[in-house]
Amino acid sequence: MKIIIIGAGQVGSTAAYHLARQEANEVTIIDHNATTLRDLQDRLDVRTVVGHGSYPATLERAGAADADMIIALTSSDEVNMVACSVAHTLFHTGTRIARVRSADYLARPGLFAPDAVPIDVRISPEQLVTQHIQQLIHYPGSFQVLDFADGRVRLLGVRARRDGLLVNQRVRDLRTHLPDVQVRIAAIYRGGQSVSVDGDTLIRENDEVFFIAARHDIRTVMAEMRKLEAPVRRVVIAGGGNIGLRLASALEQTNNVKVIERDRERAQRIAERLANAIVLHGDAADEELLLEENIDAADVFVAVTNADEANILSAMLAKRLGCKKVMALINRPAYAEMVESGSIDVAISPQQITIGSLLALARKGDMVKVHSLRRGHAEAIEAIAHGNAENSRVVGRTVEQVALPPGVSLNVIVRDDKVVEAHHDTVIRTDDHIIMFLTDRRQVDQVAALFQPPGRFR
């Protein structure tokens, strides 16, 4: 697939890495910064064009006339929207994706239509990150919460604790403990390494366990892995930027929320926009301020400033001062891997949260959801089965007959709005939504080939 990416910032660079190196697409990147483009070209097999991303001449030089997809990811909503409009009007580019951050634009769905602003998919990293943090707060004890099948099914990652009923028991015992619950353990990681999962696999203390279940059964399953934690009441947010403000606004009706913002004018502005949250002017890495605000009584501390270092330091300090759970927004993958093994409970990567929306669109099979996990080394996928037994590799076959590559587990099927646990003899039907877990994302191409629409079946 020929893809044009506009914007070589953090999100654009991550998209280029996945789509060019890991997905083997022909990628061209447009940016006005020649130095940034040279650095990307040294690391990736991509073509680069220096110029303004929404100018027709720049798009023409980038090959918009032959492009299958354009992804506008600059920091300017207006540039992104104009670029998609120009690509649609002048070059008839098939799929147009734009990063749109402003809530004012997003609140007007009629704005984005072929006869208005022709954008097929709108991506707001700030909104996605906010929703991700909300889910983590809603399920205390989890480090990963992912939705599938329009929220009917969820995948959770939890760390097995000594007080969990299933610790030191076999995976098959889950059926005995929860006879009326449809749940599958998709993967187990022990010491950072994937463990092969079958009925005889023992769940050990501190294992990272990923399980899939219907939304209403999630808390029941969590109780088997660890003692359920009390609901989150007090939340402290470090940073009053786009994410901090969105998060405070989303939580202030149900939680006791405090926001710490170091810029006085910004603190004043967000205080006027929030109804119940308390806004404090100060530095979240100031020990005296955190003590004054009783950080030891807080359930969650979330650092979401625009500086990785500030987020890491303030989260580590909040943890040392007694906060129960701390999260930090971290853009650099190396930082995220380093801090999660220490005192920070959850490292939040905007790039990993955002990239799934792009991967689902760029792949051959009909994949409606793609979630990148474990810093891009694993994935959870929702794919739709099409066709019939004559022209499909999956329809009409039992789960054990589907030629899944090593490291891929077919866990749950959503059929006619019902959750069906995928056993070895379960027959896959047309239009089934199939939830899979890939411990090795290098198998993505083989999985995508299984779910190619019949017109492209070989």
N, C-alpha and C positions, 0 to 999 in steps of 0.2 A: 504494500500500500504506500502511496506517495502522500506524505504528510508535511504540512508547513506549520511550524511553531513560531508565533510572534512573541518575543520577549524571552530573554535569556537570564532572568532572575532565578531565585531559588526554585520556584514552582516550574518554570519553563525548563531549567536545566535538568531537574528530576524527570520531567516528562520526556525530554530528549534522551536521557540515559535509558529509560525503560523502553521507549518506543523504537529506538535505533539499535541499541546494543542487545537488549534482552528480547525484543519482539521482532527484530530483523526487518524493520520498515525502512523505506527511503525517506529520510528526514532532512528538511531544510529549515534552518533557524534564522529568523530575522531579528536584528537588534541594532540600535544606533551606536552601541559601544563596540568598537572594533577589537579592543583588547580582550574583552569578555568572550567574544566569538572565537578569537584565536585560541584562547585557553580551552574552550569546548572542543574545537576542532582537533587539538592535540590529544584529547582524551577519547573522543568519539568519532566514529565513521559517519560524519554528517557533512552536509553542505551548508555554508553560511552566506548570508547576504547582509551587508551593512546598509541601513536605511531606516526610514520611518515606516512602521508596519502597516499603516492604513493608506499609504500613498499607492495609487494604481501602478505607477512605474515600478515601485519596489516589489509589489506583489507579482508583477509580470516577470521581473528578473528572477524571482524565487520559483517561478514555474507554476503559478496559480492556475493557468489554463489547463494543466494536466493533473492537478492535485486532486486526490480523493477526499482530503480532509484538511481543514484549516483550524488551528487551535490558537486563539488569541489570549495570551496570558500576561500581558503587561500589567503594570500597576495602575493604569488608567482605564476606567470603565469605558470612557468615551472612545478612546483609541481602539479598544477591543470591539466595541459595537460597530464603529465605522468600518473597521477592517472586514468584519463579517458581511456587512452590507455591500461593500465594494466587491468582495469575492463572489457574492451571490449575483450581483447585478452585471458585472463585467465579465466574470470568468465562469459563472455557473458551477462553482465548487459544490460538490455533493453534500458534505457534512460540515457544519459550521458550529464550533464550540467557542464560547467566550467566558472569560473570567469576569464576573460582575459582582462587585463588592457592595455597592450602595443599596441599603434596604429600601430606599425610595423607588429605585428601578425594579427591584425584585418584588415589591408589593403590587406591581401592575402587570399581571401576566398577559393581558391583552396587548401589551407593548411589543412582545416578542412573537411575531407571526410572519409568514412569508410576505404579506403585503405591508408589514410595518418594519420592525427590525428583525431581519431574517436569521435568527439564531436558533439552532436546533436544540442545543444543550447549554444551560447556564451553570457555571461552576463558581461557587463562592467558598474558597478555602476557610474564610472566617466563620461562615455559617456551619460548614461541615465539622470544623474543630469544636465549635460551641456545642453542637449536638453530641459529638463524641464525649466531651467532658460531662455533659448532662447525664448521659447513659452510665458513665462510670460512677457518678455521684448517686444515681438512682439504684445501682446495684453495688452497695459497699462490699468490699472483698474481691471484686473483679478487677482485672487489669486490661481486659478487652471485652467489648460488647459490640456485636455486629448484627444488623437486621437483614433478614431475607424474606422473600415472598410478601412484600409490603408489610413487614413487621410481624407477620404471623409466626415466624420462626426466628430464633435468635441463637447465635453462637457466642458463648462466653468463655473467657479464659480465666481460670482461678488457680490459686496455689493451694495444693492440698496441705492441710494442717493436721497436727497430731490429734486434735479433738474431732476430726472428721470421722464419720462412721465407716467410710470405705477405705480409709488409710490402712495399708497392710492387708488388704483384701483383693480378690481378683475382680477384673472388669465384669466377668459374668455374674458376680454377686449383685451388681446394680439392678438386675432384673428381679432378684429376690427382694431387695430393699424397696424397690419402686415398681411393683407389679402393674400398676395402672398408668404409668407414665411412659410416653414415647420419647426416649432419649438415646442418643448415641455418643460415645466418646470418640471424637474425631482424631485426636492426637494427644500424645503425652511427651513432654520434654523434661529430661532429667539431666541436670548439670549442663544445660545449654544444648544437649544433643537429643535428636528425635529417637523415641523408643517405639519399636514395632508393637502395635496394639492388636491383641486377640483376646479371646475369653479368659485365657490363663494369665494375662499380664497383671502383675501386682501393682497397685497404686501405692506409692511410697510418700512419706512426708516430704514436703517441699517440691514435689512434682508440679510442673505447670500442666494443667489438664484443660484441654479444649473440648467442650461438649456442646451438642446441638439439641435443642428441645423447643417445643411450642412455647410461646411467650408466657402463657399462664402457668407453665410448669417450672420456670427457671428457678424460682426461689426454693422450691422443693428439692431440686437437684443440688443446688448450692449447699443446702443444709447437710447433704451427704458427704461433701468434700471438706467442709470446714464449719465451725460454729458460726451461725448467722450473726452478722454485726447489726447493731442498732441503726435505725435510719439516720441519715445525715441531717443535722439541724443547723449547725453553725459553719459557714463557709467564708473564708478570707481569700479575696482575689487580689493578687499583686499585678497592677497594670490596668489602666483605664482606657486602653486603646479600643480598636474595633471589637476584638474578641472579648476583652474584659467587660466592656459595656454590654455587649450582647448577652454574655453569660450572667451578669448581674441582673439584667432585665428579665431573663428567663427564670431565674431562681428566686427573686426577691418576694414573690407572692407565697412561696412555700417554705422558704428558708430564711434564717437570720444571716444576712449578707453584709460584709464589709469590703469596701474597695480601697486599696492604697494606691495613690497616684502621685508621682513626684513632681509633676508639672502643675503649678498652682492654678493657672487658667483652665487647663484641661480638667482638673479636679472640680473646679467651679461649674464648668459646663455639664459634666456628667451628673453632678449632684442635682442640677436642675431637671435632668431628664429621667432620673430614677425616683420612684415613688416611696419605696420603703428602705432601700439599701442605704447604709451609712457610708459616706465617702470621706476618706482621710487624706490630707495632703502630707506626704512624707516618703521616705525611702523604705521599701519593704525589706531591705537588708539591714535596717537599723534595729539592733537588738533591743534597745530601750523602748522603741515604739512598739515592737511586737509584744514585749512583756506588759506594757501599759494596756494593750488591747487584749490581754489574756489569751495569747496564742495557744497556751496549753489546754484551754477549754474548747478550742476549735476542732471540729471533726475533719475538715478538709482545708488545706491551703493549696491554692492554684496560682502558679506564677506564669503570667502570660504577657510579659512585656516584650518589646521587640529586640531584646538583647539576651542571647543564650546564657552568657556568663552571669548576668543579673538574676535570671530565672533559677539557675543552678544554685547560686550562693544563697539566695533568699529561701529557697525550698529546703536546702540542707540546714540552714539556721532554724527555720520553723520546726523542722523535725527534731533537732537537738533540744529545742525549747519545750517540746512536749506535744506538738500537734500530732493527731492520730495518723493522718494520711496526707502525704504531700505529692503534688504533681508539678511538673515543669514542662513548659513548651520549649522544645529544642529543635532547631533547624539542622544542625550539623550531625549527621549519622554517627560519627566517631564519638561525639560527646554523649549522645543518647545511649549507646552501648556501654560506655564507661560508667555513667551515673546510675543506671538501673541495677547494677550489681552492688551499689552502695546504699546510701541512706535515702535516696529518692524512690518512692514507691512506683510511680508511673512517669515515664518520659513520653511526651506527646509530640509526634512528628507530623507537622502539617502536610509535608510532601507525601508521606505514606498514606495519610487519610484521603488526600485528594486524588492520587494517581489512579485509584481503582475506577473512578468514573471514566477516565480516559481509556484505560485498558479494556473495559467492557465494550467500548465502541470500536476499538481498533482491531479486535480479534475476529477470526473467521467464523467461528461457531456462534450460535445465538446465546450470548452470555449477557444476562440482564444485571448481574451484580458481580463485581470482582473486588475483593478486599485483600490488600497486601499486608502480610503479617511478618513478624520477626525480622524487621529491617529489610523486607523484600525477599527473604529467602523462602518464605512459604506463602500460600494463598488459600483463601476460601472463595469458592465460586458457586454461583447459581446459574445454571444453564437450562434451556428449554429443549425438550425432545420434540422433533418434528418428523413428519413422514409416516411411513408404515414399515412393516417387516421386510418388504422388498427393497426399499430405497434408503433405509436408515441403518446405522451401525448399532443403535441402541433400542429403538422401538420394537416391541414384540419379543425382546430377549430378557432373560432373568438377569439379576444383578451379577451373578457369578459368570454369566456368559459374555458380559461386556468386557472387551479387551482393555481394561484399565492398566496404565503403566505402573511400574513400581513406585511406591510412595504416595499413591492416590487412593483415597477412600471415598466411596459413595455412601453417604450417611443417611440422608433423609430425602423423601420425596413429598412434595406438596401437590396434591391432586384434588381438583374440585373444592378448593379452600380447606381441605383436610390434610393433616400431617400424617404421613405414612412412614413408619420406620422401614428402612431398606434392608431386608434380610436377603440371604443368598438366593432364595427362590422367588423373590418379588419380581413380577413382570413389569417392565417399563412400558407405559402407554403414551400415545400421542398427547402433546401439550403438558406432560408432567414437568414440573419444576424440580430440578435435581440439584441438591446441595452437596458439594464435594469439598474435601480438604486435601491440599497438595503440600506435603512436607518438603518436596523438592520442586520449586517452580520451573525448573528446566524441562519438566514434563508437560508444560502448558500447551505446546504445539500439538502433541499427541491427543490431549484431552479436547482441544478445540476441534480437531479433525473429526472426532466422534460425533460432534454436535453440529456439523455443517448442515445447512438446509438441504433438502433433497436435490435441488437444482444443481448443487455443486458436489454431490456425492460421487465418489470414485470407487 
